[in-house]
Amino acid sequence: MLSKKLSAISPSVTIGISTKVAELRRQGEEIISLSIGEPDFTTPDGAKNAAIQAIHDNKTKYDAAAGLLELRQAICEKLQVENGVTYNTNEIVVSNGAKHAITNTLTALLDLGDEVLIPKPYWTSYPEMVKLCAGTPVFVETQKNNNFKLTVEDLKATVTDKTKILFITNPSNPSGAVYTKEELIPVVNFCVENNIYIIADEIYERICYLDTFTSVASLSKEAKDMTIVINGLSKSAAMTGWRLGYTACRSEIAKAIGTIQGHLVSHPSTITQWAALDAIKNCQDDMMHMVEKYRERRDDAVKLFSTIEGVTLVQPDGAFYLFADVSLIKNKLTFEDSFSVEVCNRLLEDYKLAVVPGVAFGLDDYIRLSYAADINDVREGISRIKKFIEVTL
């Protein structure tokens, strides 16, 4: 008999789409996929060579559960220089990707029945992670006219005496929206005043097109004490398959996370960690090049979307996604449960284009597409969306 908690867990929508795309391609279909949040760049050569050298140097033994000391030192330096936050190495835990870092954090903080606030739209795995860790996901309604960025007023409508944690995803997946310092301050102060922990998912922080990026923990000592920063190298250094993420938080929480990780997985691959060390210290130019290319694609894609009358986008100031409101055709389609699933099914079946339904992120009027793909595929994909909208209308 399987665990009862699995009955409340939904399969990953994005993985399901990827599986369907792979099957269609095996059948000979030529599919353009803008569904996956994965850089189309390769891992920088410096990081790859560092991993190879680590293998030759036989750096393949067990190490500290919290991660290589050298890597944690480099992460502390990065957080100080780039984000203006001072951490010690005992406040850093290196994990098997940002997903693992988040799961470790939830396991360390949640008791049965604790509520976790998840602003909509949200990354698809948050609610399922919370449920797997014995918590209760509570969704926070945000406003379209504010690019779905959370406000104190939104929070006040949702907080209860069971609220333990708030997710702040900055830049946002799926919308690409980015919080300014002025927008973060009142929200973070509210959490501090109400003793609410913040999981600050900043995995896309390098892919930011504004002049500055503000890390939640940088706002004040009190903010830092209540914040668990989630970051990694999957997006910034195109290291998705390497599985390298980390948490930065006060030492008591970090110790708990390290204890949990030590029992469950010991630590991330040492080879990956040596590659990550080089990526952080020596691959800045590679990362900047990727961001500039994403910016160019973003500008191109937004311009093309502007030609689709009636379809609007959330302002994408970071990450590499477009979150498009396609509700103008809602009364033109027949569907049973989900409008956005029907839209995505039709785009895949009739137009050979894979994108992600907004219902996976909590907003059924939307679809998400990634421009971390060849720009010609992005252009053609948007052209097919335009044609589908026009034909449907």
N, C-alpha and C positions, 0 to 999 in steps of 0.2 A: 504494500500500500504506500503510495507516494505521500509526501508531506501535505497536510491540508493547506498550508500557506500557498502552495503552487496553484491552487484553484483561483486565487485572486491575481495571479501574475499574467500579464498579456505578452505574447511574443513580440519581438522587435519588428516594427513595421519596416524600418529601413533595411534590415537584414532580409526580411521577406521579399522586398522589392528586388534586392540584389540577386536573390536566389531565382526569382522569376526571370530576370534579365538574362542570367547565365543560362537558364534552360532554353529561352528563346534563341539565344545566340548559338547554342548547340544544335538547334533545329535549322540553323542557317539564316536566321533573321538578322538584319543589320539594324541594331538598336543604338540610338544615342542615349547614353545614360548621364543625366545630370542629377542623380539621386544621392550619390555618396559624398560624405564630408571628408574627403581624403585628398591631400595635395597631389597634383599630377606631376610634381617635381620629384626627383630622386634625392635620397639622403646625401648631404654634402660629402665629397670625397674624403675630407679630413676626418670626419666621424667614422666612415667606413674603414679607413686605413688604421685608425686607432683601435678599432675592434679587431682587425686582423693582427695587429701587433700584439694586442693583449693575448690572443690565442697563442701566438708564437712564444710569448713570454710566460706561458702557462699560468696566466692569471685566471684560473678556472676553479678555484677552491671556494668553499663557503666564506662569507664575510659577515659584517654586522647586519643585523635584521633591519636597521634603519637605513642602510645603504653605505656605500664606500665613503669614508671620511673625506677623501679628496673631492668627491662629487658634491657632498653636502657643503663643503667649504666654498666650492665654486657657486653653488646655488645661493649661499648667503651673500657672496660678493655681488652676484647678479641682482638680488633683491635690494641690496643697499644702493648700488649704482643706478639701476634702471627704475626702481620703484620707490626709493627713499625710505625703506623700512629696514631696520636692523634686527637680524636674527642671529642666534648662536646655532652651532651645528646640532645641539641636542634638541632644537626646535624644528628640525627638518627630518622628514621621513620620505625616502625614495621608494616608489611603489611600481607595480606592473601596469603603468598607464594611469591616466586621470580617473577612469572608471574605478579602478582598484583603490585609488586614493580617496575617492568619495565614499566608496563602500566601507573602507576602514574607518573613516570619520563617523559615518552613521552608526556603525557597530559600536564605536567607542562612546557615543553620546546618547543614543536612544534607549529608552525603556519602553515596555509594552504600553501602547496607547498615547505616547508622546506625539504631538502634531508637528508636522513639518510644512511650512508655507512654501508653495511653489507658484510663483507668478506665471500667468499665461501671456504669451505662448512659452512653452518650456521644452527643454531637451527631452526626448522621448523616454530615456531610461530613468529619469529622476523618480517618478512615482513608483516604478517597480522596485528600484533600489530601496526606497523608503519602506515599502511593504515587506521586502525580504529581510529587512533589519528591524522588524517588529514595530515600526512607526506607522503613523496615519498621515497620508498625503492630504493636504488641504490646498485647494487651488485658489489663487488670488486673481480676481478680475482686474485687468488693467485697461487703459483707454487707448483706442486707436489714434486719437488726436494728439497723444503724447508718445507716439511710436511704441506703444505698449511698454513703456518704461514705468517701473513701480514708483508710486508716491506714498507718502505717509497716510494720506486719505484712503488709498487702496488697502493699506495694511490695517488701519483701524477697523475697517469693515470685516476683517477676517480673524484677527487675533483673539485667542481665548486663553483661559488659565492653563490650558494644556500645551500651548505653543512653546516649542523648544528651539526650533531652528528655522532660519529663512535662507532660501537659495537666492543668491544674486549672480546672474550670469552676465558677464561683461568682458568683451562684446557678446552679443546674444547669438545663440544658435536656437531658433532658426532665422531670426529677423535681421541680424547684422547691426541692430541698434547699439549705440555706445552711450554709457552714462557719463556725463560731465561731473566734475568735482562738486559743483553747485547742486546737482541733482542727487548725488550720493549722500551728502552731509546730513540732510534732515532724516533720510531713511535710516542711515546708520546710527544716528543719535537716538532715534526712536527705539532701535533694537538694544542699544546700550542701556537706555533708561528702563527698558522692560525685560532685561536679562535674557534676551533672545540671541542665541548663537547665529553667526552668519557663515554659511559655506559660500565663499567667494570663488566661483568657478571662472578663472581667468585664463583658460587654456588658449584663447584666441588673442591674448593681449598684445602680442607683437603685430598681429594683423589688424592694425588700427589706422584709419586714414585721417584722424583728427591730429591736431598739432601735439596734443599731449594725451596720455592715458593715465587715469587715476586708479591706483590699487586701493581697495577698501581698507586694508590694514594700515595704509599710510596716513589716514585721516587724523588719528589721535592714538595715544597710548591705550585709551579705553576701547577704541575700535579694534586695535590690534589684539587685545586680550580676548575679545569676543569673536574673533574672526579666524576661520581656518581657510587659508588660501590654497586653492587647487590650481596646479599648473603642470606643465610638462613640455615635451618636445615633439609630440605627434604632429601638430599643426605647424609650429614655427620652423621646425627643421626637417619636415617631411619624413618623420620617423614613426609612422603609424604602426607598422609591423614589429618594430623593436620593443614596444610596450614599455614606456618610461614616463612616469608621472611623479609628482611629489606633493606633499603637504608642507605648509609652513604655519606654525601655530605655537601657542605658549607651551612651555615644557611639559606641564602636567598632561595635557591632551596628547602631545607628541609621544610621550612615554607610553600612554595607553595604546595609541595607534601602533607604535613599534612592537608592543607586546602582542597585540592581535596578529599583526603581520608575521611576527616570528613563529607563532604557532601554526598559522595557516599556510604560508608559502616560504618561510625563512626570509628571503629577500629577492629582489629582481635579479635577472641574469647579470653576472659580473661583466660579461662581454658587452652587453647593452650599456651598462653603466660607464665603462671606459669610453665607449663611443659617445655617450651623452656628455661626458666631461669635455671631450674635444669640441663637440658641437657648441657648448656654452662658451668655452674660452676662445675658440679659434674660427668659428664659422659665422661670424656676424655679417660679413659681406654676402654670403650665400643667402642668409635669411632676409636681408634687406632687398636683394634682387627678387626673391619670391614675392615679397610684399608689393614691390613696384609693379610687377606683372599682374598681381591680383587687382591692384588699383586700376590699371589700364583696362582690364577686363570688366571690372565693376562699372567704370565710366561708360564703356561701350555697351554693356548689357542694359544699364539704366536708360541710356538714350534709345535703344531699340524698343524697350518696354513702353517708352513714352508714346510710341506710335500705335499702341493697342488701346483704342478708345474705351474708356470705362474700367480698365484694369489699373489698380493702384498698387504701389510698393511701400513697404516700410522703408524709411531712409537707411540705407545700408552703409554705416560709417565704419564697419569693421567686419571681421570674419570673411567668409567667401560664399555668402548665400544671398538670394533674393527671395523675399516672402511676399507673394503676390495675391491680392484679393481678387478672386475671380467670381464673386457672388453675383455679378450681373447676369450670368447664365443659369442661375440656380433654378428659376422657374421654367427653364427650357429643357431640363433633364428629368428623367424618371430614375429614382433611386430608392433603395429600401432603408438603409441605415445611415450612410454617410455620403454627403454630397461630394466632398473632396476625394474620397476613394473612387467614386464613379468617374470624376474628372480624370483622375490619374489612370484608371483602367482604360478609359477611352483613348487617352493620349498614347498609352503603351500599345494598345491593340490596333488602333486605326492610324496612328501617326508615328509609331515606332520610337517614342520618346518616353524615357523613364524619369519621373520627378516624384516628390514625396507628398502625400496628402496632408493637409494642414491639421486634420483631426489627430494625427499622431503627436502634434504639438499642442493640442487643446483648442485649436481654432479651425472649425470645419469649413469656413468660407475661403480658406487660403490653400495655396500649394507652395512648396519650397523647392527651389532648384539651386544647384551648386555651380559656381563658375570657376571652381578648381578643376578645370578641364580645358582641353584645347579650345582656343577662342573660336575657331570655325565651328566646332560642335555647339558651343554656347550660342553663337549667332543662328545656326540652323535650328537649334532647339527652340529659341524664342520665336523664330519664324513659324515653326509648326504650331506653337501655342497660339500665335496670332491667327493662323489659318483656322484652327479648331474653334476659337472664339467666334470668328466671323461666320463660319459655316453654321455653328450652333444657334447664333442669333438670327 
